């Protein structure tokens, strides 16, 4: 039976062997430097120009009055002190951002390496305006926690405890923010299925084991949907937040702890006339990632077993259904397009491990004859500082 170590050590060797000897690393190294500078500038700008009231209120919500959605992190922080400064938003957001970044680099190194044109692949993934640059633009929101755990799932050993660890992490994600059930859990499920089932001989007891492990996150989602609204009147919850806040807390959107799916749908439909004309902007942003899309298609085509390709196809349909539901009910389209792109980048790692395990020689990232176009796309992706929160840019 192949071990986890085998599965991660094969991929970099296979990928590196596909690299053309004429690859020029210099422009891609410059792009990495530009991305690093943009990220540093974004951190400085956000720290000096943003007063994150919404993100602050997220951390002030706790289980003091009973269970409610979006209150797990605030409850954990409440264990360390009765009052909270707004600086906690910056400290926590920066820490999670840097940790996710470091683990992603480690996952990329294990799966692809940095030899030859894999450096260009890293520029498109790491430097995408959908990814880390946008995650700091939206700092303090909970989207990045799903990304962080998805990277963890790519890295931890796929042993017998793997389904339990994935289940526990997914349950925590739903309790942090119930939208993670649609935002990242489908992608995490596909990555887990590839690593625990496709990279190992199929076992019926393990399939049952994985199905049972999916129950706790579903229960957490059901609880958040049915009983997630705050159990006290808005003025009581708001007063409790002000009591915990060490810094001013103006204009709290307290309704987010009381809204139903019908309320969210009504808001999204009201914003739809404004959001629909912006969709071509997202289409252009996706098109700039064509080399990345082309590479994923080549990885998929290189997976030998039809059952494994079918698993990935079904997983992609599940991810798409989750995001379709998000687009229908929640109008922060810039965030959701960004997270959807991040899901594809993370899924690419699992596909590469599978392709390297059972497929032919790993495909090149840059194709002969499209060097100038790929370079232009790389510079465009690098130069765009972020996508946005609700509307593009």
Phi and psi in degrees as a GROMACS rama.xvg file:
@    title "Ramachandran Plot"
@    xaxis  label "Phi"
@    yaxis  label "Psi"
@TYPE xy
-66.0694  140.66  UNK-2
-92.0894  168.167  UNK-3
-60.0942  -39.6208  UNK-4
-61.9729  -40.7594  UNK-5
-60.648  -42.229  UNK-6
-66.2049  -31.4674  UNK-7
-90.0969  -18.5269  UNK-8
-87.0077  -23.3913  UNK-9
-71.9688  -39.147  UNK-10
-58.5638  -50.8849  UNK-11
-60.1462  -37.5312  UNK-12
-64.9546  -45.0616  UNK-13
-65.9504  -41.3342  UNK-14
-66.0921  -44.8648  UNK-15
-62.6009  -31.7136  UNK-16
-68.8032  -15.4856  UNK-17
-92.0828  1.38152  UNK-18
-81.5459  135.334  UNK-19
-72.7727  139.695  UNK-20
-70.9863  -14.2531  UNK-21
-91.0818  5.66803  UNK-22
-62.9027  129.126  UNK-23
-97.3225  112.519  UNK-24
-78.7162  -22.5302  UNK-25
-56.2166  -52.2874  UNK-26
-62.1117  -32.1726  UNK-27
-73.631  -33.176  UNK-28
-66.5755  -37.6659  UNK-29
-64.1148  -40.6769  UNK-30
-60.6008  -40.9319  UNK-31
-61.145  -41.6443  UNK-32
-64.1201  -40.4079  UNK-33
-64.2586  -42.9655  UNK-34
-59.8926  -43.5192  UNK-35
-61.4293  -41.9764  UNK-36
-65.1717  -41.6286  UNK-37
-63.2196  -40.4258  UNK-38
-65.398  -42.6517  UNK-39
-63.1929  -41.9442  UNK-40
-64.5462  -37.7244  UNK-41
-65.2893  -40.6757  UNK-42
-61.8272  -46.6497  UNK-43
-63.1336  -44.7239  UNK-44
-61.8754  -47.2969  UNK-45
-62.5443  -41.0121  UNK-46
-64.2628  -35.8888  UNK-47
-91.8669  -21.8781  UNK-48
-115.522  -10.0315  UNK-49
-114.942  132.704  UNK-50
-113.519  98.1201  UNK-51
-80.6091  76.8778  UNK-52
-63.9452  -45.9594  UNK-53
-61.6302  -47.487  UNK-54
-64.2802  -34.193  UNK-55
-64.5795  -43.9873  UNK-56
-64.5579  -33.0984  UNK-57
-57.0637  -40.814  UNK-58
-79.6928  -14.2355  UNK-59
-89.9223  -13.451  UNK-60
-78.3549  131.425  UNK-61
-136.687  178.379  UNK-62
-89.4376  23.0886  UNK-63
-57.7581  -38.9992  UNK-64
-96.437  1.20694  UNK-65
125.29  178.297  UNK-66
-63.8355  137.429  UNK-67
-158.67  159.646  UNK-68
-68.1259  156.5  UNK-69
59.9348  30.8087  UNK-70
-124.241  2.16987  UNK-71
-67.8333  -47.6779  UNK-72
-62.8422  -42.7993  UNK-73
-61.2703  -37.6446  UNK-74
-67.0341  -38.3614  UNK-75
-65.5949  -45.0108  UNK-76
-64.5707  -30.708  UNK-77
-65.9263  -20.6045  UNK-78
-68.031  -19.9766  UNK-79
-103.71  -1.71566  UNK-80
171.714  149.977  UNK-81
-76.9978  -24.4099  UNK-82
-126.412  155.224  UNK-83
-134.827  133.737  UNK-84
-91.0022  153.989  UNK-85
-66.9926  -20.8458  UNK-86
-59.7036  -23.6945  UNK-87
-60.8533  -33.8516  UNK-88
-60.1171  -47.9075  UNK-89
-65.7557  -45.2535  UNK-90
-62.4285  -47.4341  UNK-91
-67.1813  -44.597  UNK-92
-62.9582  -44.6037  UNK-93
-65.3231  -40.2268  UNK-94
-63.9319  -46.7079  UNK-95
-66.3122  -39.2647  UNK-96
-61.6388  -47.6243  UNK-97
-67.2541  -39.3793  UNK-98
-64.2046  -44.7932  UNK-99
-62.0415  -41.3317  UNK-100
-61.9612  -46.4403  UNK-101
-63.5605  -43.1862  UNK-102
-68.8855  -33.7288  UNK-103
-65.4342  -42.8794  UNK-104
-60.0867  -42.0012  UNK-105
-63.1423  -44.3557  UNK-106
-63.4388  -40.9278  UNK-107
-63.775  -42.883  UNK-108
-61.4937  -42.0983  UNK-109
-67.3337  -40.0455  UNK-110
-83.4521  -43.733  UNK-111
-114.87  -33.687  UNK-112
76.0408  -179.491  UNK-113
-121.216  13.133  UNK-114
-73.4122  145.004  UNK-115
53.6355  -132.963  UNK-116
-76.8277  0.857518  UNK-117
-68.9014  -20.1196  UNK-118
-64.8258  -41.1001  UNK-119
-64.7646  -39.8843  UNK-120
-59.379  -41.3255  UNK-121
-64.0051  -38.8411  UNK-122
-61.1408  -44.732  UNK-123
-67.3662  -35.1301  UNK-124
-80.9152  -60.4268  UNK-125
-65.1089  -38.8117  UNK-126
-92.1269  4.27434  UNK-127
-60.2262  137.812  UNK-128
-65.0145  -15.0063  UNK-129
-75.7258  -18.4904  UNK-130
-102.694  -116.13  UNK-131
-65.8389  -34.6192  UNK-132
-62.3533  -40.8304  UNK-133
-75.4715  -32.1725  UNK-134
-63.9286  -29.7835  UNK-135
-84.1449  -26.5688  UNK-136
-61.6031  -35.4309  UNK-137
-100.143  30.4079  UNK-138
-57.2934  146.693  UNK-139
90.3059  -19.0485  UNK-140
-81.7921  166.769  UNK-141
-95.6283  3.06784  UNK-142
-58.264  -41.2568  UNK-143
-65.2215  -21.8204  UNK-144
-65.0452  -36.0254  UNK-145
-65.3769  -40.883  UNK-146
-62.1751  -45.3043  UNK-147
-57.1161  -47.2239  UNK-148
-70.8084  -32.7028  UNK-149
-61.2886  -40.0813  UNK-150
-65.8731  -39.6647  UNK-151
-59.1748  -42.2509  UNK-152
-63.4628  -31.0043  UNK-153
-70.004  -24.559  UNK-154
-100.988  -34.3883  UNK-155
-71.937  153.229  UNK-156
-61.3892  137.407  UNK-157
-87.9702  62.8002  UNK-158
-96.9552  -164.617  UNK-159
-66.8671  -24.737  UNK-160
-83.7575  -7.57128  UNK-161
-54.2061  -51.5054  UNK-162
-60.7704  -36.3652  UNK-163
-66.4881  -41.1787  UNK-164
-66.3426  -40.6366  UNK-165
-64.5833  -42.6611  UNK-166
-61.316  -45.6114  UNK-167
-63.4712  -44.3793  UNK-168
-64.3431  -40.3198  UNK-169
-66.857  -36.7811  UNK-170
-63.4423  -42.7159  UNK-171
-61.9205  -41.9231  UNK-172
-59.0182  -44.2848  UNK-173
-64.2384  -36.8055  UNK-174
-73.078  -28.4897  UNK-175
-67.0146  -48.3581  UNK-176
-156.029  120.286  UNK-177
-61.1501  -23.2887  UNK-178
-67.1743  -18.4826  UNK-179
-58.1914  -23.306  UNK-180
-59.6818  -33.5112  UNK-181
-100.01  -27.9929  UNK-182
-73.9196  -49.7125  UNK-183
-128.528  -21.7142  UNK-184
-61.1222  -38.4216  UNK-185
-60.5246  -40.5914  UNK-186
-66.4187  -43.1631  UNK-187
-60.4893  -39.7518  UNK-188
-62.9548  -41.4922  UNK-189
-66.6362  -44.8249  UNK-190
-60.0439  -44.5392  UNK-191
-63.5261  -41.1081  UNK-192
-63.35  -40.9956  UNK-193
-63.9019  -46.6495  UNK-194
-75.0399  -35.7332  UNK-195
-91.1832  -28.0687  UNK-196
-113.111  -45.9899  UNK-197
-75.4527  -30.4382  UNK-198
-86.777  2.48228  UNK-199
-134.641  161.481  UNK-200
-59.2334  137.04  UNK-201
-67.0418  132.845  UNK-202
-129.609  125.838  UNK-203
-60.9461  -43.7899  UNK-204
-59.3143  -35.7116  UNK-205
-71.0556  -31.3494  UNK-206
-64.6993  -42.1931  UNK-207
-64.8236  -41.9013  UNK-208
-56.7357  -46.121  UNK-209
-66.5735  -38.6715  UNK-210
-63.5048  -41.6558  UNK-211
-66.5274  -34.6983  UNK-212
-66.9432  -20.4462  UNK-213
-78.0509  -11.2421  UNK-214
-67.6476  -49.1327  UNK-215
-56.4332  -44.7764  UNK-216
-61.6377  -35.1623  UNK-217
-67.4188  -38.8221  UNK-218
-64.4176  -41.9571  UNK-219
-62.2675  -39.4285  UNK-220
-66.6369  -41.2642  UNK-221
-62.0692  -43.1654  UNK-222
-63.5695  -40.5276  UNK-223
-67.6349  -34.0678  UNK-224
-75.0146  -44.6097  UNK-225
-82.4398  -41.9739  UNK-226
-123.404  23.754  UNK-227
-84.9533  -18.0164  UNK-228
-68.3385  149.136  UNK-229
-56.6395  135.15  UNK-230
-82.5895  7.82943  UNK-231
-129.924  161.499  UNK-232
-60.35  154.263  UNK-233
-55.1555  -39.3533  UNK-234
-67.2419  -31.1271  UNK-235
-69.8441  -44.2152  UNK-236
-64.1848  -43.6688  UNK-237
-62.8908  -41.2121  UNK-238
-63.2769  -39.1122  UNK-239
-64.2944  -38.4305  UNK-240
-64.3142  -44.7266  UNK-241
-62.3087  -34.8536  UNK-242
-65.3875  -35.6335  UNK-243
-82.6911  -19.1442  UNK-244
-82.3059  128.782  UNK-245
-85.9606  -19.4276  UNK-246
-118.134  163.863  UNK-247
-55.9614  142.632  UNK-248
-131.341  70.8548  UNK-249
-82.7799  153.013  UNK-250
52.9587  51.6487  UNK-251
-74.1087  131.038  UNK-252
-82.0346  77.433  UNK-253
-68.018  -16.4735  UNK-254
-66.7602  -20.1183  UNK-255
-66.3399  -17.1844  UNK-256
-93.0971  6.49695  UNK-257
-131.456  -6.67288  UNK-258
-76.4034  150.892  UNK-259
-106.275  174.081  UNK-260
-60.7195  -36.1294  UNK-261
-64.9434  -38.4849  UNK-262
-64.3168  -43.9881  UNK-263
-63.8515  -40.9863  UNK-264
-62.7546  -41.5824  UNK-265
-62.7964  -41.2707  UNK-266
-63.3124  -44.2227  UNK-267
-65.2095  -41.6701  UNK-268
-64.3  -34.4681  UNK-269
-66.8403  -32.5955  UNK-270
-87.488  -11.1436  UNK-271
-58.2537  -42.242  UNK-272
-59.2738  -28.5111  UNK-273
-83.0841  -33.7857  UNK-274
-78.9003  -35.8257  UNK-275
-58.612  -44.8014  UNK-276
-63.8594  -15.8774  UNK-277
-87.5567  -10.3628  UNK-278
-59.0471  -37.1757  UNK-279
-59.4192  -27.9476  UNK-280
-63.7598  -43.7512  UNK-281
-66.1788  -35.1205  UNK-282
-62.2956  -40.7691  UNK-283
-65.4316  -42.9147  UNK-284
-60.7792  -41.0191  UNK-285
-65.6525  -41.465  UNK-286
-61.3127  -31.9141  UNK-287
-65.4311  -17.5718  UNK-288
-94.6497  20.9766  UNK-289
-54.494  -43.3569  UNK-290
-56.4367  -35.3587  UNK-291
-68.6976  -43.3403  UNK-292
-63.2493  -43.3944  UNK-293
-61.4142  -39.9348  UNK-294
-66.9553  -41.1333  UNK-295
-63.5117  -38.6077  UNK-296
-62.4945  -40.1203  UNK-297
-67.4797  -38.4391  UNK-298
-61.3774  -46.3855  UNK-299
-60.8897  -43.8391  UNK-300
-65.4301  -26.5391  UNK-301
-83.9676  -3.07666  UNK-302
-80.3816  120.481  UNK-303
-72.3414  -43.2995  UNK-304
-78.5337  127.932  UNK-305
-62.3961  -36.7999  UNK-306
-63.3332  -35.3549  UNK-307
-72.6522  -39.2679  UNK-308
-63.5908  -37.4361  UNK-309
-65.9789  -39.122  UNK-310
-59.6908  -44.4986  UNK-311
-65.9597  -41.0524  UNK-312
-63.043  -44.0617  UNK-313
-63.3185  -40.213  UNK-314
-61.6768  -41.7367  UNK-315
-63.662  -37.8739  UNK-316
-64.47  -42.0048  UNK-317
-62.5557  -42.6641  UNK-318
-62.4297  -43.3389  UNK-319
-63.3841  -39.7799  UNK-320
-63.5837  -41.7207  UNK-321
-59.8822  -44.5296  UNK-322
-73.2627  -30.3507  UNK-323
-62.2324  -42.0684  UNK-324
-62.8543  -40.2588  UNK-325
-62.2877  -46.0163  UNK-326
-63.4357  -29.6428  UNK-327
-74.8632  -38.1761  UNK-328
-102.284  -20.035  UNK-329
-131.122  128.782  UNK-330
-93.7228  6.08784  UNK-331
-78.6296  68.1173  UNK-332
-62.9152  -35.1008  UNK-333
-61.8345  -40.1614  UNK-334
-65.5254  -43.1886  UNK-335
-72.5223  -38.6386  UNK-336
-62.1317  -39.1474  UNK-337
-64.8644  -46.4249  UNK-338
-66.2598  -35.6745  UNK-339
-62.3475  -41.7138  UNK-340
-64.4057  -40.3861  UNK-341
-62.0938  -40.1747  UNK-342
-58.6524  -41.0302  UNK-343
-66.6955  -39.1161  UNK-344
-63.8752  -39.6463  UNK-345
-72.3502  -40.7935  UNK-346
-62.1792  -32.774  UNK-347
-56.3126  -36.1066  UNK-348
-64.0775  -45.5052  UNK-349
-65.3258  -39.5706  UNK-350
-62.7025  -39.0336  UNK-351
-65.6053  -39.6801  UNK-352
-62.1222  -41.3407  UNK-353
-69.6224  -42.6677  UNK-354
-63.3776  -39.4592  UNK-355
-69.2888  -31.8647  UNK-356
-70.3076  -42.1057  UNK-357
-126.467  -3.60588  UNK-358
-99.8653  -167.153  UNK-359
-81.3655  -169.246  UNK-360
-55.4432  136.353  UNK-361
-60.5666  140.929  UNK-362
-72.6092  153.17  UNK-363
-71.5641  157.292  UNK-364
-85.3433  -44.7586  UNK-365
-98.4904  130.617  UNK-366
-95.6242  143.157  UNK-367
-63.532  131.292  UNK-368
100.188  -13.8769  UNK-369
-121.787  20.5999  UNK-370
-58.8069  -45.2997  UNK-371
-66.2678  -41.2393  UNK-372
-66.1674  -42.4613  UNK-373
-64.5266  -38.0032  UNK-374
-66.7829  -40.901  UNK-375
-63.8102  -41.9938  UNK-376
-63.2193  -39.5665  UNK-377
-61.5231  -43.4075  UNK-378
-67.5179  -37.9343  UNK-379
-64.6299  -45.6965  UNK-380
-61.6733  -39.0369  UNK-381
-67.7487  -42.0687  UNK-382
-74.0444  -24.5051  UNK-383
-75.7947  118.42  UNK-384
-72.8655  -31.1551  UNK-385
-175.585  173.357  UNK-386
-98.8837  -46.6983  UNK-387
135.982  -174.466  UNK-388
-105.324  -57.6621  UNK-389
-112  -46.3031  UNK-390
-115.915  152.325  UNK-391
-62.6776  121.807  UNK-392
